Amino acid sequence: MRRIIDISSANGFKHWPLVGESVDAVILKAADGHFVDNSQTANYYDDRERADRYGVPVAAVYGWWYPARPDQTMASMCNALFKLAAGVRMTLDLELYGFLWTSGDRADIFNHFDAIDQLSGVATVAYLGAQMAAWLANPDGTCPAELLTRPIHWAQYPNRRIMPYGQVFDQWNPADYAFAAPSNLPAKWALKPWLWQLNANGVIPGIPGNSVDLNLELNPLV
């Protein structure tokens, strides 16, 4: 399983040679979702240039979905993609926390997925967890058709196991967590996620602090 981290300007200075020794690929933030300025794309360009220089593969770029202003979200994504090369895989970050959602947001999300697909030329990734999946599900609990053929970046953070004396916790080893695979996937979705985000407090040499999102590639994209 490839080890992939997703990072942004919030992670501070990155020593890319050290990062490249610790991970197999990165996902870089390219859009804020509710700003149509150049701040995130400028930061993306800097990170991308350094990642390329030191041979760190970029698996995708990501941007937030901002339900309060879907028009700004779409403009932000388009702004980012027009500045990036065709074929860049975009991840649309869908999160319920702290936002006021309306019934119209569901249709907007699916429309924006289709639009970003057309701009990039590849299937856009859906980043979500159990709560967001329940909100997006069909009335009978099945997966919406709009998500069936789309790569899924699944977020669920298991607690670490209590390690035997002398054994060191390995943040990349699923066996060292309370469960070794996502355990809250919707039963009626039959999901096979592309990535599992299993830790939001990872520690990566070359990145300050302990707030790096760690992802394992469960099912490589074809």
trRosetta pair geometry for C-beta under 8 A, 3 or more apart (Angstrom, degrees):
i j d omega theta_ij theta_ji phi_ij phi_ji
1 216 4.6 18 154 -174 135 100
1 217 5.3 174 -165 62 74 69
1 218 6.6 1 -125 -87 119 39
2 24 4.0 -119 -158 83 91 150
2 25 6.0 20 163 12 132 109
2 59 7.9 144 120 -82 144 139
2 216 7.4 149 75 -158 48 51
2 217 4.0 25 47 15 93 131
2 220 7.5 87 1 -92 118 97
3 22 7.6 -93 110 143 139 62
3 23 4.9 -124 108 -137 99 67
3 24 5.0 119 49 5 67 96
3 25 7.9 158 86 31 48 66
3 172 5.5 -28 -106 -134 128 128
3 214 7.2 -34 -162 -160 90 91
3 215 7.6 133 -165 77 44 56
3 216 6.6 -25 -103 -102 55 65
3 217 8.0 -103 -49 1 18 89
4 23 6.5 100 -111 -176 26 115
4 24 6.3 -57 -68 67 68 89
4 25 4.7 -18 -110 74 95 90
4 26 6.7 170 -161 -95 73 22
4 27 6.3 60 162 -20 111 96
4 59 5.5 -17 -136 3 137 153
4 195 6.3 -75 62 -123 133 129
4 215 4.4 -39 76 77 91 107
4 216 7.5 158 26 -95 84 16
4 217 6.1 77 -8 -46 122 96
5 19 7.8 -104 45 -161 140 105
5 23 5.3 -80 -3 -108 103 158
5 26 5.5 -22 67 -119 80 76
5 27 7.2 -146 104 28 39 77
5 202 6.8 -132 -114 80 111 148
5 204 6.1 -13 -77 -65 161 155
5 212 5.3 -20 -151 172 128 112
5 213 6.1 133 -159 77 68 65
5 214 6.2 -32 -100 -102 80 49
5 215 6.7 167 -92 20 27 88
6 26 7.1 132 -100 -174 35 66
6 27 3.8 -26 -104 70 88 110
6 28 7.6 -153 -151 -60 66 19
6 29 7.4 90 172 -51 92 79
6 62 6.3 14 -155 11 130 142
6 91 7.9 -72 -118 59 141 156
6 197 7.6 -39 15 -106 122 120
6 213 4.7 -21 52 73 89 127
6 215 6.5 55 -16 -14 95 129
7 11 4.6 -45 -157 6 101 155
7 14 6.9 80 150 -79 157 142
7 26 6.2 -37 21 -163 108 116
7 27 7.4 139 17 74 59 60
7 28 6.6 -23 68 -110 77 58
7 29 7.1 -108 107 -6 39 94
7 47 7.3 -175 96 -147 109 149
7 207 7.0 -114 -119 -120 141 147
7 212 6.5 -21 -88 -135 99 90
7 213 7.5 -164 -66 35 54 91
8 11 6.1 125 58 -2 50 94
8 28 7.4 122 -91 -166 55 55
8 29 3.5 17 -102 10 102 142
8 40 7.6 -37 -151 -136 108 97
8 43 7.1 51 -172 126 68 142
9 12 7.8 67 172 -63 48 23
9 29 7.2 -92 -2 66 72 130
9 39 8.0 -66 -8 156 157 94
9 40 7.5 -126 -9 -116 119 63
9 43 4.5 -68 -62 -144 112 155
10 211 7.7 -77 130 111 105 130
11 14 6.6 38 112 -67 114 104
11 207 5.4 -27 170 -162 116 118
11 208 7.5 152 171 52 65 72
11 209 7.4 -144 -149 53 64 119
11 211 7.0 -157 -108 86 77 93
11 212 6.4 60 -124 -94 127 82
12 207 7.0 131 66 -163 92 70
12 208 4.9 -27 76 41 147 115
12 209 7.1 114 16 5 133 117
13 208 6.8 55 53 -9 80 113
14 19 5.7 12 179 -43 106 143
14 47 7.0 51 38 -124 142 94
14 50 7.1 138 86 107 108 146
14 206 5.9 46 -170 145 64 96
14 207 5.4 -5 -114 -91 81 84
15 18 4.5 35 102 24 108 115
15 19 6.5 158 83 -19 56 89
15 205 7.7 -63 71 144 115 71
15 206 3.6 -124 64 -143 89 88
15 207 7.6 -140 27 -52 74 46
16 19 5.1 -51 -138 38 40 116
16 20 6.0 43 162 -24 70 104
16 50 4.6 -171 -42 152 153 105
16 51 6.2 -145 -140 -87 130 45
16 53 7.1 80 100 70 154 98
16 54 4.2 154 128 26 114 151
16 56 6.1 -123 -168 -9 99 137
16 206 6.8 144 -58 178 12 142
17 20 5.8 -55 -149 35 28 113
17 21 6.9 28 153 -20 61 104
17 54 5.2 -132 -79 -144 58 138
17 206 7.1 -173 68 -105 53 140
18 21 5.7 -56 -154 32 35 112
18 22 6.6 21 154 -13 66 114
18 204 8.0 131 127 148 97 80
18 205 4.4 -112 169 127 116 97
18 206 3.0 170 82 -59 113 116
19 22 6.0 -75 -155 40 32 106
19 23 6.3 -25 172 23 73 111
19 26 7.3 16 158 -66 127 132
19 54 7.7 93 61 99 95 143
19 56 6.1 5 107 -100 105 153
19 204 6.2 41 -120 151 75 122
19 205 7.3 -160 -75 89 41 67
19 206 4.3 -119 -46 90 72 145
19 207 6.4 70 -90 -37 105 100
20 23 7.2 -77 -123 53 24 76
20 51 7.9 150 -76 -144 103 63
20 54 5.0 -144 -30 134 148 110
20 55 6.0 81 -150 78 146 79
20 56 4.3 -119 -95 -75 94 99
21 205 7.0 -33 73 77 108 128
21 206 8.0 129 38 -23 95 134
22 204 5.2 149 111 -156 151 86
22 205 5.2 161 -54 40 141 94
22 206 7.0 -163 9 20 131 115
23 26 6.4 82 108 -66 144 78
23 56 7.2 47 78 -149 100 109
23 204 6.8 -8 -39 -137 114 129
24 57 7.0 -17 150 45 62 116
24 217 7.8 -79 77 0 138 126
25 56 7.2 138 -129 171 37 73
25 57 4.2 -46 -110 86 91 100
25 58 6.8 141 -169 -114 90 10
25 59 4.1 81 145 -41 136 106
26 47 7.9 -120 122 161 146 117
26 51 6.1 -117 43 -122 134 140
26 56 5.8 30 -2 148 116 117
26 57 7.4 160 21 88 68 52
26 58 5.8 -37 71 -111 83 61
26 59 6.8 178 72 12 27 88
27 58 7.4 108 -105 -165 32 70
27 59 5.5 -50 -73 65 79 98
27 60 4.8 -4 -124 67 99 84
27 61 6.8 165 -171 -101 72 21
27 62 5.7 43 158 -17 114 112
27 91 6.5 9 -166 7 135 143
27 215 7.4 28 2 23 126 149
28 44 5.3 118 138 -134 122 83
28 47 5.1 167 -134 102 131 136
28 48 6.2 -135 41 -66 173 83
28 51 7.3 -119 -58 -19 133 153
28 58 6.0 -32 -3 -141 114 116
28 60 8.0 -171 30 98 62 45
28 61 5.2 -32 72 -114 80 78
28 62 7.5 172 86 20 32 76
29 40 5.8 -89 134 -158 95 112
29 43 7.1 -1 84 97 97 122
29 44 6.6 -128 92 -79 51 95
29 61 7.1 95 -149 -168 9 78
29 62 5.7 -47 -106 69 57 83
29 63 7.0 109 -159 -87 71 53
30 40 5.8 109 172 138 23 108
30 41 5.9 42 -167 -97 77 65
30 44 4.3 44 -107 -84 75 154
30 61 3.9 24 -12 172 130 129
30 62 6.8 135 21 53 83 30
30 63 5.9 -66 72 -60 75 98
30 80 4.3 108 138 -160 106 133
30 84 6.7 -10 -155 -49 152 137
30 90 7.5 -94 56 -120 132 91
31 40 5.4 155 -96 92 19 147
31 41 7.2 24 -77 -57 66 84
31 61 7.8 84 0 142 87 111
31 62 7.7 -123 42 125 81 38
31 63 3.0 -2 68 -112 103 133
31 64 7.2 -141 107 27 79 63
31 76 4.5 127 -173 148 114 99
31 77 5.4 132 123 -90 175 48
31 79 6.9 131 -114 68 113 94
31 80 4.0 -93 -61 -36 110 143
32 35 4.4 24 62 32 138 102
32 39 7.2 27 -33 70 128 109
32 40 5.2 -176 -37 -33 82 139
32 63 6.8 -25 19 -152 12 91
32 64 6.0 -19 174 33 39 112
32 66 7.8 25 132 -44 73 132
32 76 5.9 -103 59 -157 67 146
33 63 5.4 154 -62 161 79 90
33 64 3.3 -84 -20 83 144 84
33 65 5.8 -147 -139 -85 132 6
33 66 4.0 139 138 -24 109 102
33 72 7.3 70 145 114 49 91
33 73 4.7 -5 -166 -118 74 83
33 76 5.4 -166 -105 74 11 155
33 77 7.6 29 -105 -49 56 86
33 93 7.5 -93 -62 57 137 101
34 64 7.3 -41 -9 90 84 117
34 66 3.8 130 -58 -109 102 177
34 68 7.1 23 -111 63 135 101
34 69 5.4 97 -130 56 95 120
34 72 4.9 52 -141 114 52 133
34 73 6.5 -16 -73 -70 59 69
34 76 6.8 -35 -22 -38 13 149
35 39 6.7 -3 116 31 146 115
35 40 7.5 131 75 -7 116 111
35 72 7.2 30 -49 174 15 118
35 76 6.1 81 69 -104 44 123
36 72 6.2 -121 -38 -152 100 79
36 75 4.6 -29 -97 125 128 116
36 76 5.3 -119 -89 -79 63 67
36 79 5.3 151 -155 -38 77 154
37 40 8.0 108 83 10 76 78
38 41 5.3 -71 -157 54 64 105
38 42 5.1 71 143 -33 91 105
38 79 7.9 -125 -87 160 59 123
39 42 6.0 -59 -149 33 22 111
39 43 6.6 17 155 -12 60 107
40 43 5.6 -54 -148 40 35 110
40 44 6.1 42 150 -25 67 104
40 63 7.4 106 131 -110 158 95
40 80 7.0 -36 98 -94 112 116
41 44 5.1 -47 -145 34 36 118
41 45 6.4 43 154 -25 65 98
41 79 7.0 -119 -36 131 139 92
41 80 5.4 -169 -81 -117 107 71
41 83 5.0 47 -162 79 144 158
41 84 7.7 -133 -137 -47 106 90
42 45 5.9 -48 -151 29 31 111
42 46 6.8 29 151 -16 61 104
43 46 5.8 -55 -153 35 35 111
43 47 6.3 28 153 -12 68 108
44 47 5.9 -62 -147 43 31 106
44 48 5.8 29 157 -21 69 111
44 61 6.4 34 -140 -135 135 128
44 80 7.4 77 6 -147 162 105
44 84 7.6 -54 130 -79 143 113
45 48 5.7 -55 -139 39 27 111
45 49 6.2 30 160 -23 63 106
45 83 7.9 -77 -63 150 111 122
46 49 6.0 -53 -148 32 25 110
46 50 6.6 16 156 -10 60 109
47 50 6.0 -64 -151 42 31 106
47 51 6.0 32 154 -22 68 109
48 51 5.6 -53 -141 37 31 112
48 52 6.2 30 159 -17 65 107
48 58 6.3 -4 -124 -64 86 156
49 52 6.0 -57 -150 38 26 109
49 53 6.3 31 151 -25 62 108
50 53 5.4 -49 -144 31 34 116
50 54 6.4 4 165 4 66 108
51 54 6.6 -76 -149 50 24 89
51 56 4.2 -90 -157 70 81 106
51 57 7.7 -70 163 64 113 5
51 58 5.6 88 120 -59 151 100
52 55 7.6 36 -173 -71 29 28
52 56 7.7 -81 -52 49 23 70
52 58 7.7 -36 -62 -16 79 115
58 61 7.3 14 169 -59 119 78
59 89 7.3 -50 148 63 58 127
60 88 7.6 115 -145 174 51 72
60 89 4.3 -67 -113 93 92 101
60 90 6.8 146 -173 -109 98 10
60 91 5.1 79 139 -29 136 105
60 125 6.0 -1 -150 4 162 142
61 80 7.0 -162 128 160 139 131
61 84 6.7 -132 10 -95 158 165
61 88 5.9 5 12 167 117 118
61 89 7.3 149 23 81 67 53
61 90 5.8 -31 74 -110 85 62
61 91 7.0 -165 95 19 35 84
62 90 7.0 126 -105 -169 37 60
62 91 3.8 -30 -102 67 93 105
62 92 7.5 -168 -151 -66 77 14
62 93 5.5 72 173 -43 116 108
62 125 7.8 -61 -99 71 93 118
62 127 6.7 30 -139 -19 131 146
63 73 7.8 144 133 -161 115 78
63 76 6.2 173 -176 123 141 110
63 77 5.4 -177 72 -94 154 81
63 80 6.1 -167 -62 6 140 161
63 90 6.7 -20 14 -166 102 107
63 91 7.5 153 22 79 55 62
63 92 6.7 -23 69 -114 79 53
63 93 6.5 -150 98 12 29 100
64 73 7.4 -104 105 -125 67 100
64 93 4.8 -48 -106 68 50 117
64 95 7.7 -49 -143 22 94 108
65 70 8.0 0 -168 -115 86 76
65 73 5.6 39 -144 -147 52 146
65 92 5.6 54 -53 175 107 95
65 93 6.1 -160 3 77 78 56
65 94 5.0 12 28 -95 139 65
65 95 7.6 158 54 20 94 65
65 109 6.5 20 -144 -112 150 96
65 112 7.6 142 -116 83 105 154
66 69 5.5 -6 113 54 114 80
66 70 7.3 -171 82 -83 68 39
66 72 6.3 -37 73 84 132 106
66 73 4.7 -174 39 -73 84 104
66 76 7.9 65 12 18 122 147
66 99 7.7 -162 -153 -118 49 133
67 70 6.7 1 -142 -62 39 87
67 73 8.0 21 -66 -38 26 145
67 99 4.9 103 35 169 119 132
67 100 6.9 -151 98 77 123 50
67 101 5.2 -59 -176 -104 168 67
67 102 7.2 160 170 17 116 77
67 105 4.8 -6 -138 -118 108 140
68 99 6.8 -132 -34 -149 89 94
68 100 6.8 66 -83 52 89 91
69 72 3.9 21 128 20 121 115
69 73 6.5 151 100 -20 70 82
70 73 5.2 -48 -147 32 41 118
70 74 6.4 39 157 -18 69 101
70 105 6.7 -176 -67 -121 128 72
70 108 4.3 -43 -149 178 158 150
70 112 7.2 -133 -169 -50 102 134
71 74 6.0 -54 -151 36 31 107
71 75 6.3 28 152 -15 64 109
72 75 5.5 -55 -143 41 35 111
72 76 6.0 40 156 -25 67 106
73 76 5.8 -58 -150 34 27 112
73 77 6.5 23 155 -16 64 106
73 112 6.7 -19 114 -123 113 159
74 77 5.8 -54 -148 37 32 109
74 78 6.2 29 155 -15 66 108
74 112 5.4 -129 -94 -115 95 109
74 115 6.7 20 -145 84 111 153
75 78 5.8 -56 -144 41 30 110
75 79 6.0 38 154 -26 64 107
76 79 5.5 -52 -146 33 28 116
76 80 6.6 27 155 -17 62 104
77 80 5.8 -56 -152 35 32 109
77 81 6.2 21 156 -13 67 110
77 90 6.7 81 -156 -173 106 155
77 92 7.5 -8 -102 -99 141 95
77 112 6.9 105 33 -174 158 111
77 115 8.0 106 97 100 132 108
77 116 5.6 -59 157 -94 137 115
77 119 7.9 142 135 50 97 156
78 81 5.9 -59 -140 42 31 105
78 82 6.0 32 161 -22 67 107
78 115 7.7 -47 -74 143 103 118
78 119 6.5 -149 -118 -101 72 160
79 82 6.2 -55 -145 33 23 109
79 83 6.8 14 155 -11 57 111
80 83 6.0 -73 -161 39 30 106
80 84 6.3 11 154 -9 70 114
80 90 7.6 118 99 -113 125 123
81 84 5.6 -63 -139 44 36 103
81 88 6.8 -167 -130 66 77 119
81 90 6.4 -50 -81 -59 111 138
81 116 6.8 177 -51 -142 153 79
81 119 4.6 68 128 137 152 131
81 120 5.8 -97 -141 -71 129 85
82 119 7.6 -70 -61 -165 67 124
84 88 4.5 -25 137 0 131 161
85 88 5.7 119 68 -38 69 104
86 120 6.8 153 -154 -159 55 40
86 121 5.4 47 -180 4 97 135
87 120 6.7 141 -72 175 6 76
87 121 5.5 -37 -77 70 54 122
87 122 6.1 68 -147 -22 49 119
88 120 5.7 -100 68 -140 65 108
88 122 7.8 -157 80 33 23 122
89 120 6.6 113 -103 163 32 145
89 122 5.2 -63 -94 95 82 135
89 123 7.6 8 -135 73 100 55
89 124 7.3 160 -167 -116 68 41
89 125 6.3 61 161 -21 105 107
89 151 7.8 14 -173 37 132 147
90 116 5.3 -96 67 175 142 129
90 120 5.6 -152 -3 -58 104 153
90 124 5.1 -24 76 -127 91 94
90 125 7.0 -158 102 26 43 82
91 124 7.2 154 -102 -177 25 75
91 125 4.0 -30 -107 72 78 115
91 126 7.7 -160 -156 -55 71 6
91 127 5.2 58 170 -32 111 113
91 153 5.8 12 -143 1 129 149
92 109 7.5 144 140 -157 145 87
92 112 6.9 126 -118 114 151 114
92 113 6.4 -103 7 -90 154 79
92 116 6.8 167 -57 25 117 165
92 124 5.8 40 -14 158 106 123
92 125 7.0 175 19 82 65 58
92 126 6.2 -21 62 -111 96 52
92 127 6.6 -165 85 22 44 86
93 127 4.6 -19 -112 67 56 133
94 109 6.7 46 -104 -137 129 135
94 126 6.5 -11 7 -167 127 82
94 127 6.1 162 23 79 71 67
94 128 4.7 -13 71 -85 111 97
94 132 5.0 127 120 -164 106 147
94 136 7.7 29 151 -50 156 134
95 98 7.9 18 120 39 107 93
95 99 7.3 118 98 3 73 126
95 128 7.7 -170 -75 -119 51 60
95 129 7.8 39 -114 16 74 103
95 132 6.6 -77 -109 -67 29 132
96 99 6.4 -132 -170 49 35 100
96 101 6.8 -52 -132 -28 80 134
96 131 5.1 -89 15 122 144 123
96 132 5.6 -162 -32 -78 98 78
96 135 6.4 144 -84 -21 124 153
101 105 5.2 -93 -158 31 84 154
101 135 6.9 14 118 -171 168 144
102 105 5.4 121 59 -18 66 98
103 106 6.6 -40 -176 12 47 109
104 107 6.0 -56 -163 40 54 106
104 108 6.1 54 144 -22 78 109
105 108 5.3 -59 -146 41 37 115
105 109 6.1 44 155 -28 71 101
106 109 5.9 -50 -153 28 28 112
106 110 6.9 19 154 -10 61 105
106 135 7.7 -150 -87 143 105 86
106 136 6.3 156 -130 -124 99 66
107 110 6.0 -59 -151 40 34 106
107 111 6.2 34 153 -19 68 108
108 111 5.7 -57 -146 39 31 112
108 112 6.1 28 157 -19 66 109
109 112 5.9 -61 -150 37 26 108
109 113 6.5 33 152 -23 63 102
109 136 7.3 -84 85 -113 153 116
110 113 5.5 -45 -149 28 35 116
110 114 6.8 34 153 -16 63 102
110 144 7.0 -105 -89 144 129 145
110 146 4.1 -40 -136 -162 114 170
111 114 5.8 -57 -156 36 33 110
111 115 6.4 30 150 -18 67 108
112 115 5.5 -51 -142 38 37 112
112 116 6.1 35 158 -17 68 105
113 116 6.1 -60 -147 39 26 106
113 117 6.3 35 152 -26 63 105
113 124 5.2 -154 -150 64 72 131
113 126 7.2 -12 -107 -75 130 99
113 146 6.3 117 65 169 146 111
113 150 6.9 -36 -169 -108 136 152
114 117 5.5 -50 -151 29 31 118
114 118 6.7 28 154 -18 63 104
114 146 7.6 -76 -49 -145 98 109
115 118 5.9 -56 -155 34 32 109
115 119 6.5 29 151 -17 66 106
116 119 5.5 -53 -145 37 37 112
116 120 6.0 16 163 -4 71 112
116 124 4.5 59 99 -73 120 144
117 120 6.5 -72 -143 47 21 94
117 121 7.8 123 170 -52 53 6
117 122 7.2 -118 -144 90 66 27
117 123 6.0 -2 -118 -117 106 41
117 124 5.3 -102 -66 -11 72 97
118 121 7.6 29 -171 -70 24 45
120 124 6.8 119 34 -74 140 84
123 149 6.8 -120 -120 124 148 85
123 150 5.4 -165 174 -125 118 65
123 151 6.0 129 106 -1 116 89
124 150 6.7 -17 76 -148 62 116
125 150 7.0 151 -124 166 30 93
125 151 4.4 -43 -110 86 83 107
125 152 7.2 160 -164 -96 78 13
125 153 5.2 53 162 -20 121 110
125 194 6.7 -84 -129 42 115 147
126 147 5.8 -21 -6 -131 163 105
126 150 5.4 66 -9 122 109 130
126 151 7.3 168 23 89 68 54
126 152 5.5 -24 68 -113 94 65
126 153 6.8 -172 90 26 41 77
127 153 4.1 -27 -100 75 75 116
127 155 6.9 53 180 -29 86 110
127 197 7.8 43 -151 -15 103 137
128 132 3.8 -125 -157 90 106 134
128 133 5.6 131 130 -54 126 76
128 136 7.3 -36 -149 4 166 140
128 152 7.2 -61 42 -155 92 93
128 153 7.6 109 15 73 52 69
128 154 7.1 -26 75 -114 59 54
128 155 7.0 -130 126 19 19 98
129 132 5.6 90 50 20 58 102
129 133 6.9 -108 114 -8 28 98
129 154 6.7 101 -104 -168 55 63
129 155 4.1 -65 -70 70 106 93
129 156 6.0 138 -139 -66 105 70
129 184 7.8 29 179 91 84 123
130 133 5.6 -57 -144 36 29 113
130 134 6.4 30 158 -21 65 104
130 156 6.9 62 -24 -87 103 109
130 184 4.4 -42 -75 134 138 123
130 185 7.8 -125 -93 -93 89 22
130 186 7.3 148 -135 -53 74 79
131 134 5.8 -53 -151 33 31 110
131 135 6.5 29 151 -18 64 106
132 135 5.6 -55 -150 36 35 112
132 136 6.2 23 155 -11 68 110
133 136 5.9 -63 -144 44 30 103
133 137 6.2 50 154 -50 65 98
133 185 8.0 -71 136 -151 179 50
133 186 5.2 -148 142 -30 134 124
133 189 6.8 -52 -171 -55 129 155
134 137 5.7 -35 -146 2 31 121
134 186 7.2 164 -74 -87 66 120
136 144 5.9 -85 155 -6 94 128
136 147 7.0 73 139 -29 137 148
137 141 5.4 -2 164 -141 140 35
137 142 6.8 139 -167 63 92 28
137 143 6.9 -62 -123 -97 76 34
137 144 7.0 -156 -133 -33 28 84
137 186 6.6 173 -89 -134 131 162
137 188 7.6 83 -149 75 126 119
137 189 7.6 -98 -108 -70 104 105
138 141 6.8 -42 71 35 77 16
138 142 4.7 -10 43 60 125 80
138 143 7.3 12 -2 72 102 10
138 144 5.9 148 -50 -80 86 64
140 188 7.5 -149 123 177 81 164
141 186 6.8 -170 177 -174 89 120
141 187 7.8 6 150 62 127 86
141 188 4.6 99 122 30 98 151
142 188 4.8 -98 -95 146 55 121
142 189 7.1 142 -163 -84 45 53
143 147 5.5 -112 176 78 102 109
143 148 5.7 125 113 -84 123 75
143 186 7.1 149 -70 84 86 134
143 188 6.9 -172 -23 116 73 80
143 189 4.1 94 -61 -129 112 79
143 190 7.4 -98 -8 38 133 76
143 191 7.3 140 -83 -67 141 87
144 147 5.0 76 69 11 88 101
144 148 7.5 -132 99 -34 46 81
145 148 5.5 -32 -150 -7 41 121
146 150 7.4 10 143 -18 57 134
147 150 5.1 -78 -151 37 50 121
147 152 7.3 59 179 -81 105 105
151 194 4.1 15 -165 -30 102 143
151 195 7.9 48 166 2 108 85
151 221 5.9 -28 -92 -93 134 115
152 191 5.7 -47 50 -158 164 117
152 192 7.8 133 39 80 117 39
152 193 4.4 -90 92 -119 102 74
152 194 5.9 154 57 9 48 83
152 195 7.9 -148 106 41 52 64
153 193 6.9 107 -111 -168 16 108
153 194 6.2 -38 -75 65 63 102
153 195 4.6 4 -127 59 77 110
153 197 6.6 50 165 -26 89 107
153 215 7.2 -30 -155 -133 100 141
154 182 5.4 -13 124 -90 142 157
154 185 7.0 -27 -139 -92 153 95
154 191 7.1 111 -72 143 137 144
154 193 4.0 -74 -6 -106 119 155
154 195 6.9 -178 28 91 66 58
154 196 5.4 -21 71 -111 99 62
154 197 6.8 -163 94 20 44 78
155 197 4.4 -18 -107 63 70 120
156 182 5.0 113 36 -130 138 88
156 183 7.0 -163 145 36 155 69
156 184 5.6 161 -112 37 144 109
156 196 7.1 -44 42 -163 89 94
156 197 7.4 125 24 75 42 71
156 198 6.9 -8 81 -110 65 59
157 197 7.5 -37 -69 121 81 80
157 198 6.3 123 -115 -177 51 39
157 199 6.1 106 -133 -99 95 35
157 200 5.9 -54 -90 -1 141 95
158 177 4.0 93 91 166 123 118
158 178 4.2 -148 179 44 109 93
158 179 5.0 -153 -107 37 150 78
158 183 7.4 80 -81 8 116 118
158 198 6.4 -21 23 -162 90 94
159 177 7.0 142 84 -162 34 76
159 178 4.7 54 59 -32 78 127
160 163 7.6 -29 152 -35 109 96
160 169 5.5 12 -169 -141 140 138
160 176 6.2 -13 -151 143 88 86
160 177 5.8 -68 -110 -110 46 58
160 178 7.3 -142 -120 -33 1 77
161 169 7.8 171 57 -114 74 99
161 175 8.0 -36 -1 145 144 53
161 176 5.7 -130 29 -174 107 45
161 177 6.3 161 -23 -158 85 6
161 178 6.2 157 -71 -77 70 48
163 167 4.4 -140 175 88 108 101
163 168 7.0 47 167 -134 164 4
163 169 5.4 -129 -43 -65 142 78
163 176 7.0 2 -85 -148 106 98
164 167 4.7 61 62 8 81 126
169 176 5.4 133 -151 175 69 134
170 173 3.8 48 92 6 121 118
170 176 4.9 159 51 -17 77 156
171 176 7.6 -85 -78 85 19 137
171 199 5.8 -71 -171 26 100 177
171 202 5.6 133 159 -127 145 84
171 203 6.8 154 -16 34 162 81
171 214 6.2 -170 149 -60 108 172
172 214 6.8 -130 -94 -173 69 136
172 216 7.3 129 -161 -82 74 107
173 176 4.4 73 85 -1 103 110
173 177 7.8 176 99 -11 61 82
174 177 5.7 -57 -161 29 48 111
174 179 7.8 -35 178 121 96 46
174 180 3.9 93 136 -153 109 70
174 181 6.5 40 -176 -58 149 52
174 198 6.9 -107 -104 -130 83 169
174 216 6.9 -58 -56 -3 108 169
175 180 5.3 14 -81 -102 50 122
177 180 6.6 147 61 -86 94 47
177 198 6.5 -97 -60 175 166 124
179 182 7.9 74 109 -139 121 7
179 183 4.6 7 120 -41 167 130
181 196 7.3 -124 -153 -90 55 165
181 218 7.5 93 -139 -121 96 132
182 185 5.2 81 119 -42 119 100
182 193 6.5 68 1 10 150 139
182 196 5.4 -148 -45 -124 105 121
185 189 6.4 -118 167 63 90 119
185 191 4.8 -136 -163 50 125 119
185 193 7.4 -138 -101 -29 126 109
186 189 4.0 77 78 -7 106 116
186 191 6.9 84 48 -13 80 118
192 218 7.2 -151 177 113 69 116
192 219 4.8 59 151 -36 102 163
193 196 5.7 105 94 -68 139 74
193 218 5.5 62 81 46 83 134
193 219 6.7 146 87 22 38 109
194 217 6.7 -35 164 -143 67 76
194 218 7.0 147 160 49 15 84
194 219 5.8 -90 -109 69 41 85
194 220 7.7 59 -149 -129 79 14
194 221 5.9 12 -130 -59 122 92
195 215 4.4 5 -177 -179 120 124
195 216 6.9 150 -155 74 67 37
195 217 5.7 -39 -98 -99 74 54
195 218 6.8 154 -116 8 18 86
196 215 6.4 155 75 -154 40 68
196 216 5.1 -13 56 56 97 89
196 218 5.4 68 -17 -36 106 121
197 200 7.1 45 159 -69 110 79
197 213 5.6 -24 -149 -177 115 107
197 214 7.0 130 -153 79 61 46
197 215 4.9 -35 -91 -92 64 88
198 214 6.1 -51 61 94 79 98
198 215 7.3 134 9 -113 75 36
198 216 6.3 11 -1 4 124 106
199 202 4.9 99 111 -60 118 90
199 213 7.3 158 92 -152 58 41
199 214 4.1 11 60 41 103 116
200 211 7.0 -7 152 -158 74 63
200 213 5.4 -11 -120 -102 62 75
200 214 7.8 -132 -69 19 23 74
201 210 5.2 25 -180 143 82 93
201 211 6.0 -28 -120 -103 56 46
201 212 7.7 58 -179 43 15 52
202 210 7.1 -160 93 -167 20 63
202 211 7.8 12 47 138 57 8
202 212 4.0 -71 75 78 98 91
202 213 6.7 27 15 140 117 1
202 214 3.9 118 -64 -42 145 110
203 209 8.0 -141 -113 116 74 40
203 210 4.9 -27 -77 -116 90 83
203 212 6.9 148 -81 27 14 114
204 207 4.5 31 76 32 103 117
204 212 4.8 -4 -2 24 115 172
207 212 5.6 83 99 -71 148 130
209 212 7.8 141 92 -31 87 81
217 220 5.9 48 157 -82 124 67
